[in-house]
Amino acid sequence: MRALWNGRSRGDYLSDALALLAGWTREDKQLKRVFLLDNSQHSDLTERVKVCADALHLRAEIRRLDGYTQVKLAAADGVSITEREVTLAARIEDAYRLVLNDE
């Protein structure tokens, strides 16, 4: 998910990229998404997310709550969301689709 900046401000670029990721919300310094998955799918998604997060040198917080899987991506610098977090969110979306199709 790389694109040229075209002179636009960084915030606009990230907002545009995030808008393409259905279901993800931005809450201050983090991105959040909730998935409806069974326990097996949750485990599969967790493993796939760990691989992607490690490759991008980021950390994803994954929780299981009442049959839902919640994923949070915090800003790595603690200040603002960057293209790395948005890239990881896109990779998580891909992993989610794979997990659903494996069933």
Secondary structure, DSSP 4 states (H G I P E B T S, - for coil): -----TT--HHHHHHHHHHTSTT-EEETTEEEEEEE--HHHHHHHHHHHHHHHHHHT--EEEEEETTEEEEEEE-TTSS---HHHHHHHHHHHHHHHHHHHH-
